Amino acid sequence: MSENQDIRPEENSASSIPPVPPLPSTAASSAAPGAASSVPPATPAAAPSTPAGAPSTPAAAPTGGVRPQAAPAFPSHPAPADTSSPTLPYPGQGFGIPLTAQSGVTPPAPEKKKSGAGKVVGLLVAAALVGGAAGVGTSWAAPNLWGPTGASSTAAGPQVVTVNNTDSVNATAAIATKVVPSVVTINVTAGQSGGTGSGVVLSKDGYVLTNTHVVTLDGESGSATISVTTSDGHIYQAKIVGTDPVYDLAVIKLEGATDLTPITWGDSSNLNVGDQTVAIGAPLGLSNTVTTGIVSALNRSIEIASSAAPDSGQSDGDNDGEQGDNPFFFDFGQGQGQSQQTTDTIKIAVIQTDAPINPGNSGGALVNNKGELVGINVAIASAGSTSTSEQSGSIGVGFSIPSDIAHRVANDLMKDGKTTHGLLGASVRDASSVEGSTITGAYIVDVTDGGGAAAAGLRAGDIVTKFNDVPVTGAVDLTAQVRALATGSKADVTFVRDGQTKTTEVTLGTLAE
């Protein structure tokens, strides 16, 4: 049975990427965390006096499309004080769609007073459904969810979310209306190969977060042609800003893009099992597709075959089974010529959801019931014995990279074109595979002299059961959690030695690039 060694990746592919151009200051568009509270709620009494199709204008127009809340503290990555720096804002810092009517949407002419009243009633119901759930108030819902003659589609520019019956608009429709403009379809070609994925908009001028396996055709090409279609039908060419093959994330920049609708970041550490989720992307190339579900499991870790993965140059023993038995694979819409075969793998911490996810959803958004980004869709499970996406569609087992990990990596890629990952300095295997073991965890086979594990007092024979209070059931769990953090991060490690539970603090080293 092989042992797990810390992965030693080859030279990071982002090293050849030109410096990231600075983002424009977000100060002008950023709202204070409590700014949204200044919007006076629209009252039902005002609805009858409003002409059909003529939306009321709120007293203030905050830039955040979510209920105000305190910015969460992401691990080892404090919120930036200088809003002019090229970093992504935390929830409440202004990367949301305006609460006022989107430009380019012409209010309907008042033809029948009855139909206008019906629309307002339906939209007040929708606002009530999402007022506490999706952070969308009546002052936003009324001008944005209805269109001419009752059958409408809404978004900035050409309309993309269809609402045929405004009297029965539900919370999911409101969430979709908010989020769809922030999700794009990505088409990638290299020679005879090609594929389709998704991405989320990070900034008005066209920074987009997606997966490394999408923009490199799963490692097949480092210079593929990338075409991006926004939800309203505009097509842009794009260039890679930086890739992170260790956690399968990438940032691209759309050429000539302006006034896009950035996604609103959420805090994945606040999720509960059972919370509502909405997945948005382009499964099978079908743009602007919305599916719903719940958080099926948290603190899940998976191992996925990746041709773009850094080559460790040594045996990778986190998984006792053969790679062909691995049921997980990227939810990527593969095209002609793309059939990568590899034994290299990556280990990532993920959110499990039963929101239907299919090939092409890769890089798309998983959002909560406030329309905030809590995950980047990355993989699905197969019910068959192989890991090829052609074997099956969605079986209700999908995976997303948590937003607190994606946020850190995206910031690094936008600023430097690369990121860092932690190194424990220990070789581990599944404790369940060790003869005589009575508990699950990551069994330490040996430690590296001078590494973080050795400095923290860990030694061979210890069984790690928690990492930063996240349960560790095996070697993949521990590797995924270590890799999620940046170089130099400190982590609390709970382990069992001679039947006694102990805790120590580890300072992570640098995963070589």
C-alpha positions as CSV (number, residue, x, y, z in Angstrom):
1,M,0.0,0.0,0.0
2,S,1.6,3.3,-1.1
3,E,2.1,6.3,1.1
4,N,1.0,9.8,0.5
5,Q,3.7,12.3,-0.1
6,D,3.1,16.1,-0.3
7,I,2.6,16.9,-3.9
8,R,5.6,18.6,-5.6
9,P,4.0,20.4,-8.6
10,E,5.8,21.2,-11.7
11,E,6.4,24.8,-12.6
12,N,3.1,26.7,-12.3
13,S,1.6,27.4,-15.7
14,A,0.6,30.9,-14.5
15,S,4.3,31.9,-14.6
16,S,4.1,32.7,-18.3
17,I,1.1,35.0,-17.8
18,P,1.7,38.7,-18.2
19,P,1.2,41.0,-15.2
20,V,-2.4,41.6,-14.2
21,P,-3.6,45.0,-15.2
22,P,-4.9,47.0,-12.2
23,L,-8.6,47.0,-11.7
24,P,-10.4,50.4,-11.5
25,S,-11.3,51.6,-8.1
26,T,-14.4,50.1,-6.6
27,A,-14.8,53.0,-4.2
28,A,-17.3,54.8,-6.4
29,S,-19.5,51.7,-6.7
30,S,-19.0,50.3,-3.3
31,A,-21.7,50.6,-0.7
32,A,-21.2,50.6,3.0
33,P,-22.4,47.4,4.7
34,G,-25.5,49.1,6.1
35,A,-26.3,51.2,3.0
36,A,-29.1,49.0,1.8
37,S,-31.1,49.7,5.0
38,S,-31.7,53.3,3.8
39,V,-34.0,52.1,1.0
40,P,-37.6,52.8,2.2
41,P,-39.8,49.7,1.6
42,A,-42.5,50.0,-1.0
43,T,-45.9,49.7,0.7
44,P,-48.9,47.8,-0.7
45,A,-51.0,50.9,-0.4
46,A,-48.9,52.7,-3.0
47,A,-49.4,50.1,-5.6
48,P,-52.9,51.0,-6.8
49,S,-51.9,54.6,-7.4
50,T,-48.9,53.7,-9.5
51,P,-49.7,53.6,-13.3
52,A,-49.4,50.2,-14.8
53,G,-45.8,49.4,-15.8
54,A,-44.4,52.6,-14.2
55,P,-42.0,51.5,-11.4
56,S,-41.5,53.7,-8.4
57,T,-38.0,55.2,-7.8
58,P,-36.5,54.4,-4.3
59,A,-35.1,57.2,-2.2
60,A,-31.6,55.7,-2.4
61,A,-30.0,53.4,-4.8
62,P,-27.5,51.2,-3.0
63,T,-25.1,49.1,-5.1
64,G,-25.4,45.9,-3.1
65,G,-28.3,43.6,-4.0
66,V,-28.3,41.7,-0.7
67,R,-29.4,42.3,2.8
68,P,-26.6,44.2,4.7
69,Q,-24.5,42.0,6.9
70,A,-21.1,42.1,8.5
71,A,-18.2,41.1,6.3
72,P,-17.1,37.6,7.3
73,A,-13.5,36.9,8.2
74,F,-12.0,34.6,5.7
75,P,-9.1,32.5,6.9
76,S,-5.6,34.1,6.5
77,H,-7.0,36.7,4.1
78,P,-8.3,39.9,5.8
79,A,-10.6,42.2,3.9
80,P,-8.6,44.8,2.0
81,A,-8.6,48.3,3.4
82,D,-7.6,49.9,0.1
83,T,-10.6,49.6,-2.2
84,S,-8.5,50.7,-5.2
85,S,-6.4,47.5,-5.0
86,P,-7.3,44.6,-7.4
87,T,-9.0,42.5,-4.7
88,L,-12.5,41.1,-4.5
89,P,-14.9,42.6,-2.0
90,Y,-16.5,40.6,0.7
91,P,-20.3,40.6,1.1
92,G,-21.7,44.1,1.7
93,Q,-18.8,45.8,-0.1
94,G,-20.5,46.7,-3.3
95,F,-20.2,44.0,-6.0
96,G,-23.9,43.5,-6.3
97,I,-26.5,44.5,-8.9
98,P,-28.3,47.8,-8.3
99,L,-31.7,47.7,-6.6
100,T,-33.0,50.2,-9.2
101,A,-34.2,49.3,-12.6
102,Q,-31.6,47.9,-15.0
103,S,-30.6,50.2,-17.8
104,G,-31.9,49.3,-21.1
105,V,-35.2,47.8,-19.8
106,T,-38.1,50.0,-21.0
107,P,-41.1,50.1,-18.7
108,P,-44.3,49.0,-20.4
109,A,-46.8,51.5,-21.6
110,P,-49.9,51.7,-19.3
111,E,-52.5,49.9,-21.4
112,K,-54.7,48.3,-18.8
113,K,-54.8,49.4,-15.2
114,K,-56.0,45.9,-14.1
115,S,-52.9,44.1,-15.5
116,G,-50.5,46.6,-13.8
117,A,-52.2,46.0,-10.5
118,G,-51.9,42.2,-10.9
119,K,-48.2,42.5,-11.7
120,V,-47.6,44.6,-8.6
121,V,-49.5,42.1,-6.4
122,G,-47.5,39.2,-7.8
123,L,-44.2,41.1,-7.3
124,L,-45.1,42.1,-3.8
125,V,-45.6,38.3,-3.1
126,A,-42.2,37.6,-4.7
127,A,-40.6,40.3,-2.7
128,A,-42.1,38.9,0.5
129,L,-40.7,35.5,-0.4
130,V,-37.2,36.8,-1.0
131,G,-37.2,39.8,1.2
132,G,-35.8,37.7,4.0
133,A,-34.5,34.9,1.9
134,A,-32.8,36.6,-1.0
135,G,-32.4,40.1,0.2
136,V,-34.4,41.6,-2.7
137,G,-36.9,44.3,-1.7
138,T,-40.1,45.5,-3.4
139,S,-38.4,48.6,-4.7
140,W,-36.1,46.3,-6.7
141,A,-38.6,43.6,-7.6
142,A,-41.3,45.8,-9.2
143,P,-39.2,47.5,-11.9
144,N,-37.0,44.4,-12.6
145,L,-39.3,41.4,-12.7
146,W,-42.1,42.5,-15.0
147,G,-42.0,43.4,-18.7
148,P,-44.5,44.3,-21.4
149,T,-47.8,42.5,-21.6
150,G,-47.1,40.3,-18.6
151,A,-44.8,37.8,-20.4
152,S,-41.3,39.0,-19.7
153,S,-37.7,38.3,-19.5
154,T,-35.4,40.4,-17.3
155,A,-31.7,41.4,-17.3
156,A,-29.5,44.3,-18.3
157,G,-29.7,44.7,-22.0
158,P,-31.4,41.9,-23.9
159,Q,-33.7,40.1,-21.5
160,V,-32.7,36.6,-20.3
161,V,-34.9,35.4,-17.3
162,T,-38.4,34.7,-18.4
163,V,-41.4,35.5,-16.2
164,N,-44.7,34.6,-17.9
165,N,-47.0,34.8,-14.8
166,T,-46.1,37.7,-12.5
167,D,-48.8,36.7,-10.1
168,S,-46.9,33.5,-9.1
169,V,-43.2,34.7,-9.1
170,N,-41.3,32.6,-6.5
171,A,-38.0,33.0,-4.6
172,T,-36.0,31.0,-7.1
173,A,-37.2,33.2,-10.0
174,A,-36.0,36.3,-8.0
175,I,-32.7,34.6,-7.3
176,A,-32.2,33.7,-10.9
177,T,-33.1,37.3,-12.0
178,K,-30.3,38.6,-9.7
179,V,-27.6,36.0,-10.5
180,V,-28.0,35.0,-14.2
181,P,-26.5,38.3,-15.4
182,S,-23.3,37.4,-13.4
183,V,-22.8,34.0,-15.0
184,V,-21.2,33.5,-18.5
185,T,-20.7,30.6,-20.9
186,I,-17.1,29.8,-21.9
187,N,-16.2,28.1,-25.2
188,V,-12.6,26.9,-25.5
189,T,-10.9,25.5,-28.6
190,A,-7.4,24.3,-29.4
191,G,-6.9,22.7,-32.8
192,Q,-9.5,20.0,-33.2
193,S,-10.3,20.0,-29.5
194,G,-12.9,22.0,-27.8
195,G,-15.2,22.2,-24.8
196,T,-17.8,24.3,-23.0
197,G,-17.9,25.5,-19.4
198,S,-19.2,28.3,-17.3
199,G,-17.8,31.2,-15.3
200,V,-18.8,34.0,-12.8
201,V,-18.2,37.7,-13.3
202,L,-15.9,39.2,-10.7
203,S,-15.7,42.8,-11.9
204,K,-17.5,45.3,-14.2
205,D,-14.5,45.3,-16.6
206,G,-14.5,41.6,-17.3
207,Y,-12.5,39.6,-14.7
208,V,-14.2,36.1,-14.6
209,L,-13.6,33.2,-12.3
210,T,-13.8,29.6,-13.7
211,N,-12.0,26.3,-13.5
212,T,-8.5,25.5,-14.7
213,H,-9.7,22.4,-16.5
214,V,-12.2,24.6,-18.5
215,V,-9.7,27.1,-19.9
216,T,-6.9,24.5,-20.5
217,L,-9.2,21.8,-21.9
218,D,-8.2,19.7,-18.9
219,G,-4.5,20.3,-19.3
220,E,-4.5,19.7,-23.1
221,S,-3.6,23.3,-24.0
222,G,-2.0,26.3,-22.3
223,S,-2.9,28.6,-25.2
224,A,-6.4,27.7,-26.2
225,T,-8.7,30.2,-27.8
226,I,-11.3,31.4,-25.3
227,S,-14.7,32.9,-26.3
228,V,-17.1,34.1,-23.6
229,T,-20.8,34.8,-24.1
230,T,-22.6,36.8,-21.4
231,S,-26.2,36.1,-20.4
232,D,-27.5,38.9,-22.6
233,G,-25.8,37.5,-25.7
234,H,-22.7,39.6,-26.0
235,I,-19.5,37.7,-27.1
236,Y,-16.0,38.6,-26.0
237,Q,-12.6,37.1,-26.5
238,A,-10.7,36.4,-23.3
239,K,-7.2,35.8,-22.1
240,I,-6.0,33.8,-19.1
241,V,-4.8,35.9,-16.2
242,G,-3.8,33.0,-14.0
243,T,-4.5,29.4,-13.3
244,D,-4.4,27.3,-10.1
245,P,-4.2,23.6,-11.0
246,V,-3.9,22.5,-7.4
247,Y,-7.5,23.7,-6.6
248,D,-8.7,23.8,-10.2
249,L,-9.5,27.5,-10.3
250,A,-8.6,30.1,-13.0
251,V,-9.2,33.8,-13.7
252,I,-9.7,35.1,-17.2
253,K,-10.1,38.7,-18.5
254,L,-12.7,39.6,-21.2
255,E,-11.3,42.0,-23.8
256,G,-13.2,45.3,-24.1
257,A,-15.8,44.4,-21.5
258,T,-17.5,47.2,-19.5
259,D,-20.4,47.5,-17.2
260,L,-20.8,43.8,-16.5
261,T,-22.7,42.6,-13.4
262,P,-20.3,41.2,-10.8
263,I,-21.4,38.3,-8.6
264,T,-22.2,39.0,-4.9
265,W,-19.8,37.0,-2.7
266,G,-21.3,34.9,0.2
267,D,-19.6,33.1,3.1
268,S,-19.5,29.3,2.6
269,S,-18.5,28.8,6.2
270,N,-22.0,29.9,7.3
271,L,-23.7,27.1,5.3
272,N,-25.8,24.4,6.9
273,V,-26.7,21.0,5.6
274,G,-30.2,21.4,4.1
275,D,-29.8,25.0,3.0
276,Q,-31.3,25.9,-0.3
277,T,-28.9,26.0,-3.3
278,V,-29.3,27.3,-6.8
279,A,-26.8,26.2,-9.5
280,I,-26.5,28.5,-12.6
281,G,-24.4,27.7,-15.7
282,A,-24.4,26.2,-19.1
283,P,-24.8,22.4,-18.8
284,L,-24.4,20.7,-22.2
285,G,-23.9,24.2,-23.6
286,L,-27.4,25.4,-22.6
287,S,-26.7,28.9,-21.3
288,N,-28.6,30.5,-18.4
289,T,-29.7,27.2,-17.0
290,V,-31.1,27.3,-13.4
291,T,-31.4,24.3,-11.2
292,T,-32.3,24.1,-7.5
293,G,-31.5,21.8,-4.6
294,I,-30.0,21.8,-1.1
295,V,-26.6,21.5,0.6
296,S,-26.3,17.7,0.8
297,A,-23.1,17.6,2.8
298,L,-20.3,19.8,4.1
299,N,-16.7,19.2,4.8
300,R,-16.5,16.7,2.0
301,S,-13.2,16.1,0.2
302,I,-12.8,14.4,-3.2
303,E,-9.9,13.2,-5.4
304,I,-10.3,13.9,-9.1
305,A,-8.1,12.9,-12.1
306,S,-6.7,16.0,-13.6
307,S,-4.4,16.3,-16.6
308,A,-3.6,19.8,-15.5
309,A,-2.6,18.7,-12.0
310,P,1.0,19.3,-10.9
311,D,3.1,16.2,-11.4
312,S,4.4,15.1,-8.0
313,G,6.9,12.8,-9.6
314,Q,6.2,10.2,-7.0
315,S,3.5,7.8,-5.8
316,D,0.3,9.4,-4.5
317,G,-1.1,7.1,-1.9
318,D,-4.1,9.1,-0.5
319,N,-6.5,6.8,-2.3
320,D,-6.1,3.1,-1.6
321,G,-8.2,2.2,-4.7
322,E,-7.1,2.4,-8.3
323,Q,-7.8,5.6,-10.1
324,G,-10.2,3.8,-12.5
325,D,-12.5,3.2,-9.5
326,N,-12.7,6.9,-8.7
327,P,-16.4,8.0,-9.3
328,F,-15.7,11.7,-9.5
329,F,-15.0,13.7,-12.6
330,F,-15.1,17.3,-13.9
331,D,-18.5,18.5,-15.0
332,F,-17.0,19.8,-18.3
333,G,-18.7,19.7,-21.7
334,Q,-16.1,17.9,-23.7
335,G,-15.9,18.4,-27.5
336,Q,-14.3,16.6,-30.4
337,G,-10.7,15.6,-29.8
338,Q,-10.7,15.9,-26.1
339,S,-10.2,12.6,-24.3
340,Q,-7.5,13.1,-21.7
341,Q,-6.3,10.1,-19.8
342,T,-4.2,10.6,-16.7
343,T,-3.2,9.1,-13.4
344,D,-2.5,12.5,-11.8
345,T,-5.0,13.7,-9.3
346,I,-5.9,16.6,-7.1
347,K,-7.6,16.6,-3.7
348,I,-10.0,19.4,-3.0
349,A,-12.5,20.3,-0.2
350,V,-16.0,20.7,-1.6
351,I,-19.7,21.4,-0.9
352,Q,-21.9,18.5,-1.9
353,T,-25.3,19.5,-3.4
354,D,-28.2,17.7,-5.1
355,A,-28.9,20.7,-7.4
356,P,-28.7,19.0,-10.8
357,I,-25.2,19.7,-12.3
358,N,-24.2,18.3,-15.7
359,P,-21.1,18.6,-18.0
360,G,-20.8,22.3,-18.9
361,N,-21.7,23.5,-15.4
362,S,-17.9,23.6,-14.5
363,G,-16.9,27.1,-13.3
364,G,-20.5,28.2,-12.8
365,A,-22.2,29.6,-9.7
366,L,-23.7,27.8,-6.7
367,V,-25.6,30.4,-4.7
368,N,-27.5,30.5,-1.5
369,N,-31.1,31.7,-0.9
370,K,-29.8,35.3,-0.9
371,G,-28.3,35.0,-4.4
372,E,-24.8,35.1,-2.9
373,L,-22.0,33.0,-4.4
374,V,-21.1,30.1,-2.0
375,G,-19.4,27.8,-4.4
376,I,-17.8,27.3,-7.9
377,N,-19.2,24.2,-9.5
378,V,-16.4,21.8,-10.3
379,A,-17.3,18.1,-10.4
380,I,-20.0,15.4,-10.4
381,A,-20.2,11.8,-9.5
382,S,-20.8,8.9,-11.8
383,A,-23.0,5.9,-11.0
384,G,-20.9,3.8,-13.4
385,S,-17.5,2.2,-13.0
386,T,-15.6,4.8,-15.1
387,S,-15.0,8.5,-14.7
388,T,-16.1,9.6,-18.2
389,S,-18.8,12.1,-18.2
390,E,-20.5,10.5,-21.2
391,Q,-21.5,7.5,-19.0
392,S,-24.2,9.5,-17.1
393,G,-25.8,12.8,-16.4
394,S,-26.7,14.3,-13.1
395,I,-27.5,11.8,-10.4
396,G,-28.0,14.4,-7.7
397,V,-24.4,14.2,-6.4
398,G,-22.5,17.4,-7.4
399,F,-19.6,19.3,-5.9
400,S,-18.6,22.9,-5.6
401,I,-15.4,24.6,-4.4
402,P,-16.4,26.7,-1.3
403,S,-16.4,30.4,-1.8
404,D,-14.0,31.1,1.1
405,I,-11.4,29.1,-0.8
406,A,-12.3,30.5,-4.2
407,H,-12.2,34.1,-2.9
408,R,-8.6,33.8,-1.6
409,V,-7.4,32.1,-4.8
410,A,-9.3,34.6,-7.1
411,N,-7.7,37.5,-5.3
412,D,-4.2,36.1,-5.7
413,L,-4.7,35.3,-9.3
414,M,-6.0,38.7,-10.1
415,K,-3.1,40.4,-8.3
416,D,-0.2,38.1,-9.1
417,G,-1.3,35.6,-11.7
418,K,-0.6,32.8,-9.2
419,T,-1.4,31.6,-5.7
420,T,0.1,29.5,-2.9
421,H,-0.9,26.4,-1.1
422,G,0.0,25.0,2.3
423,L,2.4,22.1,2.9
424,L,2.1,20.0,6.1
425,G,5.5,18.2,5.8
426,A,4.2,14.7,6.5
427,S,3.4,11.6,4.7
428,V,-0.1,10.2,5.5
429,R,-2.4,7.3,4.7
430,D,-5.9,6.3,5.7
431,A,-6.0,5.2,9.3
432,S,-8.7,2.7,8.4
433,S,-6.1,0.8,6.3
434,V,-3.7,0.4,9.2
435,E,-3.9,-2.9,11.0
436,G,-5.3,-2.6,14.5
437,S,-6.7,0.9,14.0
438,T,-9.9,1.6,15.8
439,I,-10.7,5.1,14.5
440,T,-10.8,6.9,11.2
441,G,-8.4,9.7,10.3
442,A,-5.1,10.4,8.5
443,Y,-2.4,8.2,9.8
444,I,1.0,9.9,9.8
445,V,3.6,7.5,8.3
446,D,6.6,9.9,8.7
447,V,7.3,13.6,9.0
448,T,9.8,15.8,7.1
449,D,12.7,17.2,9.1
450,G,12.3,20.9,9.5
451,G,8.7,20.8,8.2
452,G,5.6,22.2,9.8
453,A,4.4,18.9,11.2
454,A,7.8,18.2,12.9
455,A,8.0,21.7,14.3
456,A,4.5,21.3,15.8
457,G,5.5,18.0,17.5
458,L,3.6,15.6,15.3
459,R,5.3,12.2,14.7
460,A,4.9,8.9,12.9
461,G,2.0,6.9,14.3
462,D,-0.2,9.9,15.2
463,I,-3.7,9.9,13.7
464,V,-5.1,13.3,12.7
465,T,-8.8,13.5,13.3
466,K,-9.5,17.2,12.9
467,F,-7.9,20.1,11.0
468,N,-9.0,23.6,12.0
469,D,-12.0,21.8,13.7
470,V,-13.0,20.2,10.3
471,P,-13.4,16.4,10.7
472,V,-10.7,14.3,9.0
473,T,-11.7,10.8,8.1
474,G,-8.8,9.9,5.8
475,A,-5.7,11.1,3.9
476,V,-7.7,12.9,1.2
477,D,-9.5,15.0,3.8
478,L,-6.3,16.1,5.4
479,T,-4.5,16.9,2.1
480,A,-7.5,18.8,0.8
481,Q,-7.7,21.0,3.9
482,V,-4.0,21.7,3.9
483,R,-4.0,22.7,0.3
484,A,-7.0,25.0,0.8
485,L,-4.8,27.3,2.9
486,A,-2.1,29.7,1.8
487,T,1.6,29.3,2.6
488,G,2.4,30.4,6.2
489,S,-1.2,29.8,7.5
490,K,-1.5,28.5,11.0
491,A,-3.9,25.7,11.7
492,D,-5.0,23.7,14.8
493,V,-4.5,20.0,14.3
494,T,-6.3,17.5,16.6
495,F,-4.7,14.0,16.7
496,V,-4.7,10.8,18.7
497,R,-1.5,9.4,20.1
498,D,-1.5,6.2,22.3
499,G,-5.3,6.6,22.8
500,Q,-5.1,10.2,24.0
501,T,-6.5,13.1,22.0
502,K,-4.2,16.1,21.7
503,T,-4.2,19.4,19.8
504,T,-1.2,21.4,18.4
505,E,-0.8,24.4,16.2
506,V,1.0,23.9,12.8
507,T,2.5,26.6,10.6
508,L,2.2,25.4,7.0
509,G,5.1,25.4,4.6
510,T,5.1,26.2,0.9
511,L,4.0,23.7,-1.7
512,A,6.7,23.8,-4.2
513,E,5.9,25.2,-7.7
